Amino acid sequence: MIHKVVLAFDSFKGSLSSLEVAEAARTAIAEIAPECLVETIAIADGGEGTSQAIAHCYGTEAQKVNCRVANPLMRYIDATYFIIENLAIIEMAAASGLTLLGIEERNPMLTTSFGTGQMIADALNRGCRNFLIGLGGSATNDAAIGALSALGFRFLDSQGSPVDPIGKNLLNITTIDDNLADSRLAESTFTIACDVKNPFYGPMGAACIFAPQKGANELQVRYLDDGLRNFAEVLHKFSCLNFSATNGAGAAGGMGGSFQALLNARLRSGIDIVLDYARFDEKIADADVIFTGEGSIDRQSGMGKALQGIISHANAHNVPVIAIAGSITNVKDINDAGAKAVFSIQNRPMSLAEAMNPETARNGIRTTVSQIMRIIS
């Protein structure tokens, strides 16, 4: 008999949130095994949904905050983040995310993280001195000079003039001026929730790996990588830290490394942070099975993402994991990592648009989980 099931889904991006996926699975479990205890844990890996996943752990103690900030092209939008006591939980994607731009507007040479810095400033004004910043889903390759400019830092060229804080100007920076930086930063702590291990620059760095996804062509990628190399030298001279090869320094177009150098930020695995806040190990200790999954299980699912983290923690407690997804192109790595089985929720050929329709996804989740429960319960 199955007595306890833990539902720990990442979002099915573009279709259902983490909690919406879990609710569909919960409905199926209740039909097949109504006496089974079901525990739902919201999951994210440092990108979109991270602040909501952590806020879910605190219920009404988490205060949702709205503020007006610049998007990656400096158009003003409304963005939200959460405050728990004096901790601000901010997703970079809320202000500087790729989904905030049309496909034709995406160009990391021209985008800025300025709005993310404005969110931090807003939280400072509300008394926050501890910050958790999720870096996934950014539209930028500006090494955080935009965010830091919003906090009072100035980045100067060889003539001593401030540069416009966008990606293409990293190559022109020779000096960092922190004389006008917000003094409250010195008494603040920053933790970066990061789901990638890429260095600041180079073949596996921010520009070469991620800039094409943000709209950069081959020539622009080389230009941005040269800019990151230059800025890394400037940061090294300023901070005396050689962080450029640090795992995660290249996250969010170099924000991971720059925040480490200038704000003394600590980089941590995004999924580990979320699982810690959710008391995941405690909640799965007496579980019979864990259902997890995400929209697409592919090569990246085993590279520091949510799915890998959940399987790793489950293995430590000898709790079997069953994964479901819309698209599956990498079963072997997930099975090798410790998942007992991987299932697709697609039950017939369909277009991507139909597959991502929320109601189609809900029906697929309910049907798939229902059939799995008939086998194991």
VEXLO-315981 format. One record per residue: x, y, z of N, C-alpha, C in turn; residue in one letter. Coordinates in steps of 0.1 Angstrom, whole numbers, padded with zeros to 4 digits, always signed. Atoms other than C-alpha are relative to their C-alpha. Layout:
! VEXLO-315981
XYZXYZXYZA ...
//
This chain:
! VEXLO-315981
+0008-0012+0000+0000+0000+0000+0009+0013+0000M -0007-0013+0001+0011+0036-0008-0007+0008+0011I +0006-0008-0011+0006+0057+0024+0003+0015-0002H -0004-0014+0001+0024+0089+0015+0007+0003-0013K -0006-0004+0013+0032+0106-0018+0004+0014+0001V -0005-0014+0001+0053+0137-0022+0000+0005-0014V +0001-0006+0013+0046+0159-0052+0010+0012+0000L -0011-0010+0000+0077+0180-0061+0003+0003-0015A -0002-0003+0015+0073+0194-0097+0006+0014-0002F -0003-0013+0005+0091+0221-0114-0011+0005-0009D +0011-0005+0009+0069+0243-0136+0001-0007-0014S +0000+0004+0014+0059+0231-0171+0000+0013-0007F -0001-0013+0005+0072+0263-0186-0008+0003-0012K +0009-0004+0011+0048+0282-0208-0014-0007+0001G +0012+0008-0001+0020+0259-0196-0006+0001+0014S +0005+0001-0013+0015+0253-0159+0011+0003+0010L -0010-0003-0011+0032+0265-0127+0002-0013+0008S -0004+0012-0009+0048+0241-0102-0013-0005+0008S +0011+0003-0008+0017+0242-0080-0012-0005-0008L +0011+0004+0009-0007+0238-0109+0002-0015-0005E -0003+0014+0003+0011+0206-0120-0003-0009+0011V +0002+0008-0012+0010+0193-0085-0015-0002+0003A +0015+0001-0002-0028+0200-0082-0006-0010-0010E +0006+0010+0010-0035+0180-0114+0004-0014+0005A -0005+0013-0005-0014+0151-0100-0008-0004+0013A +0007+0002-0012-0031+0154-0066-0014-0005-0003R +0013+0005+0003-0065+0150-0082-0001-0014-0005T -0001+0014+0005-0055+0118-0099+0003-0010+0011A -0003+0009-0012-0041+0103-0067-0012-0002+0009I +0012+0000-0008-0072+0112-0048-0011-0010-0005A +0010+0009+0006-0093+0092-0073+0004-0015+0002E -0004+0014-0001-0072+0061-0071+0003-0005+0014I -0004+0004-0014-0059+0061-0035-0005+0011+0009A +0005-0012-0008-0082+0085-0015+0005+0000+0014P -0006+0000-0013-0066+0074+0018+0014+0005+0001E -0015-0003+0000-0031+0083+0007+0002+0015+0004C -0005-0014-0004-0014+0114+0023+0008+0005-0011L -0008-0007+0011-0002+0138-0004+0006+0013+0006V -0007-0012-0004+0024+0164+0004+0005+0007-0012E -0004-0008+0011+0029+0192-0021+0011+0010+0003T -0011-0009-0002+0062+0211-0024+0003+0007-0013I -0002-0008+0012+0066+0240-0048+0015-0001-0003A -0014+0002+0004+0099+0236-0068+0004+0010-0010I -0006-0008+0011+0121+0259-0088+0015-0001+0002A -0015+0003+0000+0159+0259-0095+0008+0013+0000D -0007-0013+0000+0168+0296-0091-0005+0009-0011G +0006-0008+0010+0150+0308-0122-0014+0004+0003G +0013-0004-0002+0114+0318-0127-0008-0010+0009E +0008+0008-0010+0091+0306-0099+0007-0002+0013G -0008+0002-0013+0119+0306-0072-0006+0008+0011T +0005-0008-0011+0105+0334-0052-0014-0005+0005S +0013+0005-0003+0070+0320-0053+0001-0014+0008Q -0003+0013-0007+0083+0285-0043+0004+0002+0014A -0004-0003-0013+0100+0299-0013-0011+0006+0009I +0011-0006-0007+0071+0321-0004-0011-0010+0004A +0010+0010-0003+0048+0291-0005+0004-0007+0013H -0004+0007-0013+0068+0276+0024-0004+0008+0012C +0003-0009-0012+0059+0306+0046-0014+0004+0000Y +0014-0004-0001+0023+0311+0037-0002+0015+0001G +0003-0014-0002+0009+0344+0049+0011+0008+0006T -0011-0008-0005+0042+0354+0065+0008+0006-0012E -0007-0006+0011+0055+0361+0030-0008+0012-0006A +0007-0012+0005+0047+0396+0018+0004+0002-0014Q -0003-0002+0014+0043+0401-0019+0000+0015-0002K -0003-0014+0003+0057+0435-0031-0001+0003-0015V +0000-0005+0014+0050+0454-0063+0008+0012-0001N -0008-0013+0002+0074+0480-0077+0001+0002-0015C -0001-0004+0014+0079+0499-0109+0015+0001-0004R -0014+0001+0004+0112+0491-0127+0001+0000-0015V -0003+0000+0015+0128+0492-0161+0002-0014-0004A -0002+0013+0006+0127+0462-0183+0013+0000-0007N -0014+0000+0006+0158+0451-0203+0003+0010-0010P -0002-0011+0009+0152+0478-0228-0004+0014+0006L +0003-0013-0008+0145+0505-0201-0014+0005-0002M +0014-0004-0001+0107+0505-0206-0005-0004+0013R +0004+0003-0013+0090+0507-0173-0012-0010+0001Y +0010+0011-0002+0069+0477-0161-0002-0001+0015I +0003+0004-0014+0054+0464-0128+0007-0014+0002D -0006+0012-0004+0075+0437-0111-0003-0003+0014A +0003+0004-0013+0069+0417-0080+0012-0008+0006T -0009+0008-0008+0091+0401-0053-0006-0003+0013Y +0005+0003-0013+0086+0387-0018+0010+0004+0011F -0008-0003-0012+0098+0398+0016-0005-0009+0012I +0003+0008-0012+0100+0375+0046+0009+0005+0011I -0008-0008-0010+0111+0395+0077+0009+0010-0007E -0008-0010+0007+0141+0414+0064+0008-0007-0012N -0006+0007+0012+0149+0389+0035-0009+0003-0012L +0007-0003+0013+0140+0400+0000+0004-0011-0010A -0002+0011+0009+0135+0372-0025-0003+0005-0014I +0001-0007+0013+0140+0386-0060+0004-0009-0012I -0004+0007+0012+0139+0369-0094+0005+0010-0010E -0005-0009+0011+0161+0386-0120-0010+0001-0012M +0009+0001+0011+0136+0375-0146-0012+0009+0001A +0011-0009-0002+0109+0397-0131+0002+0014-0006A -0004-0013+0005+0127+0428-0142+0008+0000-0013A -0010+0000+0011+0153+0417-0167-0001-0013-0008S +0002+0013+0006+0138+0385-0181-0001+0000-0015G +0001+0001+0015+0139+0373-0217-0014+0000-0004L +0014+0000+0004+0101+0368-0217-0006+0013+0000T +0006-0014+0000+0096+0405-0212+0002+0007-0014L -0002-0005+0013+0108+0411-0248-0006-0008-0011L +0004+0008+0012+0095+0402-0282+0012-0006-0006G -0012+0007+0006+0116+0379-0302+0008+0009-0008I -0008-0010+0009+0126+0407-0326+0008+0010+0009E -0006-0010-0009+0137+0428-0296+0013-0006+0007E -0010+0006-0008+0161+0403-0281+0014+0002-0006R -0013-0003+0005+0197+0414-0284+0009+0004+0013N -0007-0003-0012+0221+0411-0254+0011+0010-0001P -0009-0012+0002+0244+0438-0269-0007+0012+0006M +0007-0012-0003+0217+0463-0260-0009-0001+0013L +0008+0001-0012+0199+0449-0229+0007+0003+0012T -0006-0004-0013+0205+0459-0193-0008-0007+0011T +0006+0006-0012+0199+0444-0159-0004+0012+0010S +0003-0011-0009+0191+0479-0145-0012-0002+0009F +0013+0003-0007+0156+0469-0134+0002-0009+0012G -0003+0008-0011+0170+0442-0112+0006+0008+0012T -0006-0009-0010+0191+0468-0093-0011+0008+0006G +0011-0008-0006+0160+0489-0089-0009-0008+0010Q +0007+0008-0010+0142+0460-0072+0008-0002+0013M -0008+0001-0012+0171+0456-0048-0001+0013+0008I +0001-0013-0007+0170+0493-0041-0013+0002+0007A +0013-0001-0006+0133+0491-0034-0001-0008+0013D -0001+0008-0012+0139+0463-0009+0008+0006+0011A -0008-0007-0009+0166+0483+0007-0008+0011+0007L +0008-0010-0006+0142+0511+0012-0011-0005+0010N +0009+0006-0009+0118+0487+0029+0006-0007+0012R -0007+0005-0012+0144+0477+0054+0007-0014-0002G -0007+0013+0002+0157+0445+0038+0015+0001+0000C -0014+0000+0000+0193+0437+0044+0006-0014-0004R -0004+0013+0005+0194+0401+0033-0007-0003-0013N +0005+0001+0013+0189+0392-0003+0002-0014-0006F -0001+0012+0007+0182+0360-0022-0004+0003-0015L +0003-0004+0014+0185+0366-0060+0001-0012-0009I +0000+0011+0009+0174+0340-0085+0004+0005-0014G -0006-0006+0012+0193+0344-0118-0005-0006-0013L +0004+0007+0012+0175+0322-0143-0009+0009-0009G +0010-0007+0010+0157+0335-0175+0004+0014-0004G -0004-0014+0003+0177+0367-0180+0001+0003-0015S -0001-0005+0014+0177+0387-0213+0013+0007-0002A -0012-0008+0000+0211+0402-0205+0013-0007-0001T -0014+0004+0000+0248+0398-0210+0009+0012+0004N -0007-0013-0004+0259+0430-0192+0008-0002+0013D -0008+0002-0012+0277+0413-0163-0005+0008+0012A +0006-0007-0011+0253+0431-0139+0004+0015+0001A -0004-0015-0001+0267+0466-0147-0013+0008+0000I +0013-0007-0001+0230+0476-0152-0005+0001+0014G +0005+0001-0014+0219+0464-0118+0009+0008+0010A -0009-0007-0009+0250+0478-0101-0001+0015-0002L +0002-0015+0003+0245+0512-0118-0012+0005+0007S +0012-0004-0007+0210+0513-0103+0003+0001+0015A -0004-0001-0014+0227+0509-0069+0011+0010+0003L -0009-0010-0002+0251+0537-0074+0014-0002-0006G -0013+0002+0006+0282+0521-0090+0001+0007-0013F -0002-0006+0013+0297+0538-0120+0011-0007-0007R -0010+0008+0008+0316+0521-0148+0005+0010-0011F -0006-0011+0007+0340+0544-0166+0009-0005-0012L -0009+0003+0011+0358+0543-0200+0014+0006+0002D -0014-0005-0001+0394+0553-0207+0000+0016+0001S +0000-0015-0001+0383+0590-0208-0006+0004+0014Q +0006-0003-0013+0367+0587-0173-0015+0003-0001G +0014-0002+0002+0332+0589-0187-0008-0012+0003S +0008+0012-0002+0304+0566-0175-0005-0006-0013P +0006+0007+0012+0293+0540-0201-0014-0003+0003V +0014+0005-0001+0257+0531-0208+0001-0015+0004D -0002+0013-0005+0253+0499-0188-0007-0011-0007P +0006+0010+0009+0245+0475-0216+0012-0009-0004I -0010+0010+0003+0263+0444-0229+0012+0004-0008G -0010-0003+0009+0282+0459-0257+0011+0009+0006K -0010-0009-0006+0300+0484-0234+0009-0006+0010N -0009+0007-0010+0317+0458-0212+0015+0002-0006L -0014-0001+0006+0347+0461-0237+0006+0013+0002L -0005-0013-0001+0350+0498-0230+0003+0004+0014N -0002-0003-0014+0352+0497-0192+0014-0001+0004I -0013+0001-0006+0385+0505-0176+0001+0002+0015T -0001-0004-0015+0376+0517-0141-0014-0002+0006T +0013+0001-0007+0349+0510-0115+0001+0011+0011I +0001-0010-0011+0338+0539-0092-0011-0003+0009D +0010+0004-0009+0320+0529-0061-0002+0011+0011D +0001-0011-0010+0321+0563-0043-0015+0004+0002N +0015-0003-0001+0283+0568-0049-0008-0012+0002L +0008+0012-0002+0273+0532-0043-0008+0001+0013A +0008+0000-0012+0245+0527-0018+0007-0005+0012D -0008+0004-0012+0261+0526+0016-0007-0012+0008S +0007+0011-0007+0234+0501+0028+0005-0014-0005R -0005+0012+0005+0250+0475+0006+0010-0007+0008L -0011+0005-0009+0279+0472+0030-0005-0008+0012A +0005+0007-0011+0256+0459+0057-0010-0010-0004E +0009+0009+0006+0237+0436+0034+0007-0013-0004S -0006+0013+0005+0242+0399+0025-0008-0004-0013T +0005+0004+0012+0236+0385-0009+0003-0015-0003F -0001+0014+0004+0229+0348-0018-0005-0001-0014T +0005+0001+0014+0227+0340-0055-0004-0014-0002I +0005+0013+0004+0205+0311-0065+0003-0002-0015A -0005+0002+0014+0221+0297-0096-0001-0014-0004C +0003+0013+0005+0212+0267-0117+0010-0005-0010D -0010+0004+0010+0243+0266-0140+0014+0002+0007V -0013+0000-0006+0280+0261-0134+0010+0007-0009K -0009-0006+0010+0294+0281-0163+0009+0011+0005N -0009-0011-0004+0324+0304-0158-0004+0013-0007P +0003-0013+0005+0325+0341-0166+0001+0002-0015F -0002-0001+0014+0339+0339-0201+0007-0012-0005Y -0007+0011+0007+0355+0315-0226-0011-0009-0006G +0009+0009+0008+0340+0286-0246-0012-0005+0008P +0012+0004-0008+0317+0276-0217-0006+0011+0008M +0004-0012-0008+0312+0311-0204-0014+0006-0004G +0013-0006+0001+0282+0334-0203-0004+0003-0014A +0003-0005+0013+0284+0348-0238-0001-0012-0010A +0000+0011+0009+0293+0316-0257-0011-0010+0001C +0011+0010-0003+0267+0294-0241-0014+0006+0000I +0014-0006-0002+0238+0317-0233-0004+0011-0009F +0004-0012+0008+0240+0348-0255-0008-0004-0013A +0008+0004+0011+0227+0329-0286-0015-0002+0003P +0014+0002-0004+0196+0320-0267-0007+0013+0003Q +0006-0013-0003+0191+0357-0260+0000+0009-0012K +0001-0007+0012+0193+0368-0296+0013+0004-0007G -0013-0004+0006+0230+0372-0303+0004-0008-0011A -0006+0008+0011+0246+0362-0336+0014-0003+0003N -0013+0006-0003+0280+0346-0339+0010+0012+0003E -0009-0012-0001+0299+0380-0343-0003+0007+0014L +0004-0007-0013+0280+0395-0313+0005-0009+0012Q -0004+0009-0010+0288+0364-0292+0015+0002+0003V -0015-0002-0002+0326+0369-0298+0002+0014+0006R -0002-0013-0006+0323+0406-0290-0004+0001+0015Y +0004+0000-0014+0304+0400-0258+0010-0008+0009L -0010+0008-0008+0329+0373-0247+0013+0008+0002D -0012-0009-0002+0358+0398-0253-0003+0010+0011D +0004-0010-0010+0338+0423-0232+0001-0006+0014G -0001+0007-0013+0335+0398-0204+0014-0002+0005L -0014+0002-0004+0372+0390-0205+0006+0014+0005R -0005-0014-0004+0380+0428-0203-0005+0003+0014N +0007-0004-0012+0355+0433-0175+0006-0008+0012F -0005+0008-0010+0369+0404-0156+0014+0005+0005A -0012-0006-0004+0403+0420-0156-0002+0013+0009E +0003-0012-0007+0388+0453-0144-0005-0004+0014V +0004+0005-0013+0370+0435-0116+0011-0005+0009L -0011+0006-0007+0401+0416-0106+0009+0012+0006H -0008-0011-0005+0421+0449-0103-0008+0007+0012K +0008-0008-0010+0392+0465-0083-0002-0008+0013F +0004+0008-0012+0384+0436-0059+0011-0009+0005S -0011+0010-0003+0416+0416-0059-0004-0014+0000C +0005+0014+0001+0395+0385-0065+0000-0005-0014L +0000+0007+0013+0400+0361-0094-0011-0010+0000N +0012+0008-0001+0365+0347-0096-0004-0006-0014F +0005+0002+0013+0362+0343-0134-0003-0015-0003S +0002+0014+0003+0365+0305-0134-0009-0007+0010A +0009+0006-0010+0342+0300-0104-0013-0005-0006T +0013+0006+0005+0312+0277-0111-0011+0010+0003N +0012-0009-0002+0282+0300-0117+0004+0014-0003G -0004-0014+0002+0302+0332-0124-0007+0005-0013A +0006-0004+0012+0287+0332-0159-0015+0000+0000G +0015+0000-0001+0251+0329-0147-0006+0013-0003A +0007-0012+0003+0227+0355-0160+0009+0010-0007A -0009-0009+0007+0252+0370-0184+0011+0006+0008G -0011-0004-0008+0279+0373-0158-0004+0007+0013G +0004-0006-0013+0258+0386-0129+0005-0008+0012M -0005+0008-0011+0269+0357-0107+0014+0004+0004G -0014-0004-0003+0306+0367-0110+0001+0015+0005G -0001-0014-0004+0301+0405-0107-0006+0002+0014S +0005-0002-0013+0279+0402-0076+0009-0007+0010F -0010+0006-0009+0305+0379-0061+0011+0010+0003Q -0011-0009-0001+0332+0404-0067-0003+0013+0007A +0003-0014-0005+0314+0437-0058-0010+0000+0012L +0010+0000-0011+0287+0426-0033+0003-0011+0009L -0004+0011-0009+0305+0397-0017-0011-0011+0001N +0011+0009+0000+0277+0375-0028+0005-0015+0001A -0003+0015-0001+0276+0337-0021-0008-0007-0011R +0007+0007+0010+0267+0315-0050-0004-0014+0005L +0004+0013-0004+0246+0284-0042-0010-0006-0011R +0010+0007+0009+0226+0258-0062-0014+0005+0003S +0014-0005-0002+0191+0272-0068-0009-0011+0006G +0009+0011-0005+0174+0238-0062+0004-0003+0014I -0004+0003-0014+0194+0232-0030-0006+0011+0009D +0006-0011-0008+0182+0266-0017-0015-0003+0002I +0014+0002-0001+0146+0259-0025-0003-0013+0009V +0003+0013-0008+0147+0223-0010+0003+0003+0015L -0003-0003-0014+0163+0237+0022-0011+0008+0006D +0012-0008-0005+0135+0263+0026-0012-0009+0002Y +0012+0009+0000+0109+0236+0019+0001-0011+0011A -0003+0011-0009+0125+0212+0045-0003-0013-0007R +0003+0011+0009+0124+0187+0017+0005-0013+0006F -0005+0013-0005+0146+0160+0034-0009-0005+0011D +0009+0004-0010+0123+0161+0064-0013-0006-0005E +0013+0004+0005+0091+0158+0044+0000-0013-0008K +0000+0012+0008+0103+0129+0022+0005-0012+0008I -0006+0011-0008+0118+0108+0050-0009-0012+0001A +0010+0011-0001+0086+0088+0054-0009-0002-0012D +0008+0001+0012+0073+0090+0019+0002-0014-0007A -0001+0012+0007+0066+0059-0002+0005+0003-0015D -0004-0003+0014+0072+0076-0036+0000+0016-0002V +0000-0015+0004+0080+0111-0050-0003+0001-0015I +0003-0003+0014+0064+0123-0082+0007+0014-0003F -0006-0013+0004+0085+0150-0100-0001+0001-0015T +0000-0002+0014+0090+0164-0134+0001+0014-0004G -0001-0014+0006+0092+0194-0157-0005-0001-0014E +0005+0000+0013+0080+0204-0191+0007-0008-0010G -0008+0008+0009+0109+0189-0210+0012-0006+0008S -0011+0007-0006+0133+0163-0197+0010-0002-0011I -0010+0000+0010+0164+0168-0218+0014-0001+0006D -0014+0001-0005+0202+0169-0215+0003+0009+0012R -0002-0009-0011+0201+0199-0192-0007-0004+0013Q +0007+0004-0012+0178+0181-0167+0009-0007+0010S -0009+0006-0008+0208+0163-0154+0012+0009+0004G -0011-0009-0002+0230+0194-0151-0002+0011+0010M +0002-0010-0010+0223+0210-0118-0014+0006+0001G +0014-0005+0001+0186+0215-0125-0008-0006+0011K +0009+0005-0010+0156+0208-0103-0001-0015+0001A +0002+0014+0000+0151+0173-0113+0012-0008+0006L -0012+0007-0005+0187+0162-0106+0001+0002+0016Q +0000-0003-0015+0185+0179-0071-0010-0009+0007G +0010+0008-0007+0153+0161-0062+0004-0015+0000I -0004+0014+0000+0166+0127-0073+0011-0002+0010I -0011+0002-0009+0198+0132-0054-0004+0000+0015S +0005+0000-0014+0180+0141-0021-0008-0013+0002H +0009+0012-0002+0155+0112-0026+0009-0012+0001A -0009+0012-0001+0184+0087-0032+0005-0001+0014N -0006+0000-0014+0198+0097+0002-0009-0006+0010A +0010+0006-0009+0166+0086+0018-0007-0013-0005H +0005+0012+0006+0160+0056-0004-0015+0001-0003N +0014-0002+0004+0127+0070-0016-0001+0000-0016V +0001+0001+0014+0118+0060-0052-0006+0013-0007P +0004-0011+0007+0113+0088-0077-0006-0004-0014V +0006+0002+0013+0089+0088-0107-0001+0014-0006I +0000-0013+0006+0093+0116-0132-0009+0000-0012A +0009-0001+0012+0068+0128-0158+0003+0013-0007I -0003-0012+0007+0072+0154-0185-0008+0000-0013A +0006-0001+0012+0057+0167-0217+0008-0006-0011G -0009+0005+0010+0087+0161-0239+0012-0007+0007S -0011+0007-0006+0114+0135-0231+0010-0004-0011I -0011+0004+0010+0147+0132-0250+0012-0005+0007T -0011+0005-0008+0169+0120-0222-0004-0009+0012N +0004+0009-0010+0157+0090-0203+0012-0006+0007V -0011+0007-0006+0190+0073-0197+0007+0007+0011K -0007-0007-0010+0207+0100-0178-0008+0001+0013D +0009-0002-0012+0177+0105-0155-0001-0014+0007I +0000+0013-0006+0174+0067-0149+0013-0003+0007N -0014+0003-0006+0212+0065-0143+0002+0009+0013D -0001-0009-0012+0208+0094-0117-0008-0006+0011A +0007+0006-0011+0184+0073-0098-0015-0001-0001G +0015+0001+0002+0148+0078-0111-0004-0014-0003A +0005+0013+0002+0129+0046-0110-0007-0001-0014K +0006+0000+0013+0109+0055-0142-0003+0014-0004A +0003-0013+0007+0102+0084-0166-0012-0002-0010V +0012+0001+0008+0068+0089-0183-0003+0013-0007F +0006-0012+0007+0055+0113-0210-0015+0001+0003S +0015-0002-0002+0021+0128-0204-0007+0001-0014I +0006+0000+0013+0015+0128-0242-0005-0014-0004Q +0006+0013+0004-0009+0101-0253-0004-0002-0014N +0002+0000+0015-0011+0109-0290+0008+0011-0007R -0008-0011+0007+0006+0130-0317-0008+0013+0001P +0007-0013+0000-0002+0167-0313+0011+0011-0002M -0009-0012+0002+0013+0201-0321+0005+0005+0013S -0006-0006-0012+0035+0219-0297-0010+0010+0007L +0010-0010-0006+0008+0246-0292-0011-0008+0007A +0011+0007-0007-0018+0220-0283+0006-0007+0013E -0007+0007-0012+0007+0201-0260+0002+0010+0012A -0003-0010-0011+0014+0234-0241-0013+0007+0005M +0013-0006-0005-0023+0243-0237-0002-0005+0014N +0001+0004-0014-0028+0243-0200-0010-0012+0003P +0009+0011-0003-0059+0221-0201+0004-0013-0006E -0005+0012+0006-0043+0196-0224+0011-0006+0010T -0011+0005-0009-0013+0194-0200-0006-0005+0013A +0006+0005-0012-0036+0190-0170-0006-0014-0002R +0006+0013+0003-0055+0161-0186+0011-0010-0002N -0011+0009+0002-0022+0145-0196+0006-0004+0014G -0005+0002-0014-0009+0148-0160-0009-0009+0008I +0010+0008-0007-0041+0134-0145+0000-0014-0005R +0001+0013+0006-0042+0105-0169+0012-0008+0003T -0013+0007-0002-0005+0096-0165+0001-0004+0014T -0002+0003-0015-0004+0098-0127-0010-0010+0004V +0011+0010-0003-0037+0079-0125+0005-0014-0003S -0004+0013+0004-0023+0050-0145+0012-0005+0008Q -0012+0004-0008+0010+0050-0125-0005-0005+0014I +0005+0004-0014-0010+0049-0092-0007-0013-0001M +0006+0013+0000-0030+0019-0104+0010-0011+0000R -0010+0010+0000+0002+0000-0108+0007-0001+0014I -0008+0000-0013+0019+0010-0075-0008+0000+0012I +0007-0001-0012-0009+0014-0051-0008-0013+0003S 
//
